[in-house]
Amino acid sequence: MKRVHAFGDDCLGDLDAVGVAAAIAAGEMSAAEATEAALARIDVVNPRLNAIAYDDRERARARAAVGDFGGGAFAGVPTLIKNNTEYAGLPNRHGSAAVPEYPATKNEAFTDQLLGTGVNVLGATTLPAFGLTATTEFVDREPTRNPWDTDYSCGASSGGSAALVAAGAVPIAHANDGGGSIRIPAAACGLVGLKPSRDRVAPAVEGEAAPIDIISNGIVSRTVRDTAYFLADTERVRPATGLNPVGLVTGPAERRLRIALITEPITGQLLDRDTQREVIAVAELLEGLGHRTEMVPLPVDRDYITDFIDYWALLAFSIDRLGKRYIDKGFDRTQLDPFTRGLSRRALRGFWRLPGAIRGLKRSTAAFRGMHERFDLVLSPTLSHVTPQIGYLDPAGDFDEIFDRLIRYVAFTPANNTAGTPAISLPLGRSDGGLPIGIHFSADLGDERTLLEIAYELEAAKPFARIQHVG
């Protein structure tokens, strides 16, 4: 396997973000030393991973030299922001040559919330064009590669963030999720990936104007506690309205849970052998821990697939035809990649179905959330098969073939986006070839606490694999 990582004996070691922040607070390292170590690590792995969209090291060094990061949980911790989020001073190109390279003039709301946790942003990470697919590959440059094996996809759309966290360059990085874009790369790269409830954190700019806001901001991390501290600290910076506070979750609960097990994708195909084996193994582990699992079908019918595709295609159509208005006045639609254009054409052909699709998605939310009348959590794989090799989802490939592959691959994650419910991918499985397999849990709206509690319990019962611990 072509494995890449930067873990070593510098001041970062194999510390998570909470550990780095504690070491800075205790004077065991400075923010400047943490920054320099992270930059050195990026320089080691990025030539092979291609995960940095924009380097912002000089501003990060200047902030670290001053050392004033406030009282956040991650004061001085080096991190990266995904390059579809406004961060003053860096271009926000959404992974596409169609967007001009002008620096953003201000932060968006989530950026300020992220910075309020005390992190030091070193730069921006890659994503596929407009985050519309599940692999971080491009038509005009090298793909972002998976540090577990560089022949394989790192997932998407938060692929650059996931690749660099998994490789040890930084302990956490920003990610966001409109159909699985936190959870998919977390699964592909062996990380913890929590998609919060709708409105738990500040909304993304793109989601606010949409008929259904399917986008949630968050992070990818190597430990459950980093994700728990992130959620608690963003809540401190900007309390959510309309949702009960989560607070800081520090470990598992004593309560035993009723857990629905879903192993059949909504598309109807079978899971691959490795994924089937690993999700059943986790169900058996949960039973051994005293939880009760019951195999059930997904409570939404296959019309959901068409409804979600129609809505997803609408987003591509809006980018294609309204990019100058909603993205940047210098937007050049002639530079759109073939996949975005193909998805936009699909929207145009099915535009008449869109009102019905939106109604259908709202109906499916009631059915999906109805599962929680009987079950505390829903367990499934994150993806229907192990992460594919680079090229399998090539955005320059035949659109119909690539699109069919994509729908079959990403079968479990979108329902949480349309329902607004929280979900988490945990790195609990491994393929016969040594690649990570993500296991997915979802909860009812606002119940991130139960997700974090079960994540802590499973992390202790079956420690997550790390690249540096694998031969």
Secondary structure, DSSP 8 states (H G I E B T S, - for coil): --------SSTTTT--HHHHHHHHHTTSS-HHHHHHHHHHHHHHHHHHH--EEEE-HHHHHHHHHH---TT-TTTT-EEEEETTS--TTSB--TT-TTS---B-SS--HHHHHHHTTT-EEEEEE--SGGG-SSS---SSS---EETTEEEEE--SSSHHHHHHHHTTSSSEEEEEESSSTTHHHHHHHT-EEEE--TTSS---HHHHTSSS---EEEEEESSHHHHHHHHHHHHHHS--SSS-------S--S---EEEE--S-TT-----HHHHHHHHHHHHHHHHTT-EEEE---SS-THHHHHHHHHHHHHHHHHHHHHHHHT-TT--GGG--HHHHHHHHHHHHTGGGHHHHHHHHHHHHHHHHHGGGT-SEEEEESSSSS--BTTTT-TTS-HHHHHHHHHHHS-SSHHHHHHT--EEEEEEEE-TTS-EEEEEEE-STT-HHHHHHHHHHHHHHS----GGG--
